[in-house]
Amino acid sequence: MARRNRTEIEDKNAIYHIIVKGVEGIDIFTDDMDRNKFLQLLKKMVTPYKIQFFFYVLMNTHFHLLLKTEEANLSRAMQFLNSSYAHWFNFRHIRKGHLFQDRYKSHLILSPLYLYNVASYISLNPVEAGIVNSPEEYKWSSFKYYTSASSPSPSRLTNNSPPSWLKVEEFLNFCDINAEELIHFVKENMRNKNIEKSLHELSQMKNKSPKNIETILEKINLYLGDIKTNKNLRNLLIYLLIKKGYRLKEISNFLNLTKQAILKISKKTEKDLTTDSIYVFWLEIIKSQVLS
């Protein structure tokens, strides 16, 4: 079966959770020199590929990234990162062949709730692996910079100031939380051993049976009108379904639209909501009468 072209699911201003593993489980980071080189490459990606990095963690056999692409160029950006690091690693360690397992995994993130659950999951990787007792103790993770952001400026350690390419404040603003709230959320997950639970619950929410969307459509048609003839109503519904965590595939199947069309409609609706009070009014009506 032919592989799916990744550019089909790439979009501007999209946020992704990236996972890359070493081939056959080998160590892709053997010492601090390897890890520092990798972070240097992340920095080099920012300007030419217009990437914003929110979270990262470097484990021995794999790494996680949470990033935003301003352009629809995730494939090209990841090709640069993986090929550049693999070439350097092979040269330094006198080895040949592939370094990474197959292609990277990318998960598109469409809601702030899912976003900071992924951030928690990434940050708690070293704890889950038994390397540290608390995420801020791990040197090769972005979490320590968020703990630094939560401290008063005079007490911050200079080596805990985030690098310019790590967008701590942008992430917090996007999720509409502060650093203290994020840290509390991560620590609660750690104490309750919920490292996987939050993502699992979100996955369950995303995998609701198609009947749920069908029921929503029936209520919309009954109480508010036909989305086939009222495009504004349809667009608001699409926006809300995405915010509620429904999968793009489910929405596109029921509305007979492509995934790309769904994403464009959602983004346009989000902009319209900032300028059109009538849109905001109808959004609240849909929430209260149909999605409550």
N, C-alpha and C positions, 0 to 999 in steps of 0.2 A: 504494500500500500504506500502511495506517495506521501511524503511528509507535507503537512500543512504549511503554507507560506506564512511565516510569522507576521509579515507586514499586513496581513489581512486583519489582525486584531490590534494593531498599533494605532495610536491616536495622539493628537497634540494634548499637552497638559494632562497626561494620564499618570496615575500612580501605580507602581508595581512592587510586589514582593518577589525578589529574585533569590533563587536557591541554586548553588552550583556545588557539585561534589567531585572529588577526585576519582579517576578511573580505578575500578576495582577496589575502592576504599583506601587508596594510598594517601599518605600525608601530602597535602599540597602546600602546607606551611611547616617547615622543619625548625625554624628558629626566628629570632626577632628581625634578622636581616630580611628574610622572606616577607615577613608581615609588614615591615616598614616600606619595602618596595611596592607591595600591593597598595598600601595607602597612598603612596606617591602617584600611582596610576589612577586611583580614584580622583585625586586632585586634578590630574591632567585631562580627565574626561569632561570636567565641568564646563569650560568655555567652548571648545569646539563642538561638543554634542548637546550643550545647553541642558545639563543634568543638574538636578537638585537632590542631594543626598540627605535623608532624614535619620536613618538608623543603619548600623552595620554590626556584624559580629564575625570574627575570624576564628574558626575552630580548626583543629589540625587537619581534618579530612574534608571540610566543606566551609562555605561561607554563605551568609545571608545579607541581602541589601534591601533597604526600603527607599525607593527613589521616585522622583517625578521627572518625566520627560517633557520639555517644553515643545519639542518637535516630535513627529511620528517616526522616531529613529532608534527605537530600543535595540533592534537587531544589530545595527551598525555600531552602536555604543558598546554593546556586550561583546561583539566580535573584536573590537579594539582592546577591551580590557582582558578578555580571556587569551587572545593570541599573544598580546604583549607580555602578559605575565608568564604564560607557558613557555615562550621563547626564552625569556630571562631565566626562569627556573631551570629549564633543561640545560642551558649553557652553564649556569653556575654549578649545577649538581652533576654535570657530565652524564646526561641521560638523553635518550631519544624517545620519540613516540608521543601519543596523546597524554595530556595531563588530566583533562577533565572528562567526566563520565557523560557521554552522549551530549545533548544540548542542555543549556540551562533551563530551569523551570521558571516560568513567570506567571504570577497571579495578579490580575487586574483588580484594583481596589476601588470601590465605588461609594463608600460611605465612611464618615469619620469614625463611627463605632467600630467598623471592621479595621480601620486604619490603626487605631491605638491598641486594639487587641493583637494585631500583627506585631506592633512595636514591642508589646509586652512579651510575646512569644520569642521574638528575636533576642531580646535582652536577657531572657531567662535560660537560653541555651547552655551557657557555662554552668549554671546552677544545676540544671537537669543532668548534665554530664558529670557532676560531682567534682568539678574543678575548683569551684569557689562556693562559699556559703551564701553570698549575696551578690547580685549582679554588678554593683559598683566596684567590687573588688577585682573584676576581670579587666586586665589592661587593654585587651584588643577588642573592645566593644565601645559603642557610642554612648552607652547608658551613663557612664560616669560624667559626661558633659551635661546631661540633664540634671543630675544631682548637683553639679556645680552651679547650674542656672538657678536652682532653687535656693541657693545660699546668698546671704547679703554680700555685696561686692567686697567689702574689706576682708572677709574671711576666706574668699575664694583662693584656691591654689592656682598659681600661674600656669602650671602644667595641666590643669584641668579646664583651661579655657578652650572652647571648641575651635577646631581649625576653621578657616574662612569658608571652606567648601561644605561644611556640615551645617545644615540650616535648622538649628534648634528652635529659634523663635518662630520661624515660618511654620514648622510642624505644629507647635503649640497653638499658634493662631488659627491654623486650618481646623484643628480639632476643637477649638474654642475651650481649651483648658489651660491651666498654668502648670509649671514644672512640678509643684508640690502635689497637685492632683494626679498627675501622671505617675510620679514616683509611688504615691500611695496605692494607686491601682496595680502597679507591677508588684509591689511588695505584698499586697493582699493576695494576688494570684500565687505568689511564691509560698506564702504561709499556708494557704488553703490547698496547696499542691494542684493549682488550677492551670499549670503551664500549658496543657493541651486543651483544657476544658472550654476556655473561651472561644477558641477557634472551632472546636467541635460544635458548640452550640450555634455559632454563626453559620457553620456548614449545614447544620440541621435546618436552620431557618431558611437558608437558601434552597434547600432541597425539598421544600414543601410540595405536596402533590399538586398537579396542574388544576385540580378542582378548586383550590383556593383562589387562584387568579380568575377562574371561570365564575366563581361566586361573586367576586368583586365586580367583574364586568356586568353580571346580571343586576347587581345593586345599582351600578352606575346608570344602566339603561332604564331601570325602574324609577329611580328617584331624581336623576339629573339630566338624562337625555342620551341620545345615541352618539357614541364616539366616532362612528363612521361619518357622520355629517357635521359634528362639532369638533374641529381640529384642536381648538384651545383646550377643551375638556380632555381629549385624548392625550395631549402633550402634558397636561398637569398630572394625569394618571400615570404616565410613563415616568415622570420625574419622581413621583411618590413611591412607585414600585421599586425603583432603583434605590432610593433612600431607605426603603424598608428591607433591602437585602435580597430581593428576588434576582434570580439569575437572568442574564441577558438572553440566554437561549429560551427560557420560559416565556419571557415577555415578547420576544420576536416571533415565537411560534404562535402565540395567541393573537397577536395583533397583525401578523403577516407582514412584518417589517424586518429589514436586515439589522444585524447587531450594530453596524456602523450608523444606520439611520436612528436607532434607539439612542445611541450615545450623543449624536448631534442634537436630537430633540431635547434630551435631558439638559445638556449644557446651555442651549438657547433658552429653555424655560427657566433655568437658574438665573440667567441674566435678566430675563423679563420680570422675574419676581422682585428684583431690586429697583425697578422703575415703574411698575404698573400695580397700583393699589387694588384694582379689580382682580388681577391675577392672584394676589395674596388673599383676597376675600374668598375666591372660589377654592383656593387651596385649603383653607380652613373648613369650608363646607364639605369638601370631599373627605377630609380627615375625620370630621365629626359624624357624618352620615354613612360613610362607606367603609372606612378603614378602622374605625374605633371598635 
